[in-house]
């Protein structure tokens, strides 16, 4: 994607090993950090760490947030 990255300055509920409150987490080049939509119950990158882009199967078909960037991909 050509869009600039989105950085969130929020605190999320976390019991996982990665991204603890007050502890920075660096996502290496070529990897992704996934977060579920329910931070209190999601088992996401806060539990299993970042994921190599090579292991991601699928494609983006819709960006819904932020609303200024909403768009559909064909």
C-alpha positions in Angstrom: 0.0 0.0 0.0 1.1 3.5 -0.7 -0.7 5.0 2.3 1.3 6.2 5.3 1.2 4.0 8.4 -1.3 4.8 11.1 0.0 5.1 14.6 -2.4 4.7 17.5 -1.7 6.3 20.8 -4.0 4.2 22.9 -3.7 1.9 25.8 -5.1 -1.6 25.3 -6.0 -4.2 27.8 -3.2 -6.8 27.6 -2.3 -10.0 29.3 0.0 -11.1 26.5 3.8 -11.3 26.4 4.2 -8.7 23.7 3.4 -5.0 23.8 3.0 -4.6 27.6 1.8 -1.2 28.9 4.7 1.2 28.9 6.9 -1.2 27.0 7.6 -0.3 23.3 7.3 -3.1 20.7 9.2 -2.7 17.5 7.7 -4.4 14.4 10.6 -5.5 12.2 10.7 -4.7 8.5 8.7 -7.2 6.5 6.5 -8.2 9.5 3.0 -7.2 10.7 1.4 -6.7 14.1 -2.2 -7.8 14.3 -4.8 -6.6 16.8 -8.2 -8.1 17.3 -11.3 -5.9 17.5 -12.0 -6.9 21.2 -8.7 -6.1 23.0 -9.9 -7.7 26.2 -10.5 -11.1 24.6 -8.5 -11.2 21.4 -5.5 -13.6 21.0 -3.5 -11.5 18.6 0.1 -10.2 18.2 0.2 -9.2 21.8 0.2 -12.9 22.5 2.1 -14.4 19.6 4.3 -11.5 18.4 4.6 -10.1 14.9 4.0 -12.2 11.8 6.1 -12.3 8.6 4.3 -10.8 5.5 5.2 -14.1 3.7 2.8 -16.0 6.0 -0.2 -13.7 5.3 -2.7 -15.1 2.8 -5.4 -12.8 1.5 -5.9 -9.3 0.2 -7.4 -6.0 1.4 -10.9 -5.4 0.0 -12.1 -2.6 2.3 -10.6 0.1 4.6 -13.2 1.3 7.0 -11.2 3.4 9.5 -10.4 6.2 9.8 -13.5 7.4 8.0 -11.4 9.9 6.0 -9.7 6.9 4.3 -12.7 4.7 3.7 -12.5 2.9 0.4 -13.3 -0.3 -1.5 -10.7 -2.2 -3.5 -11.7 -4.3 -6.5 
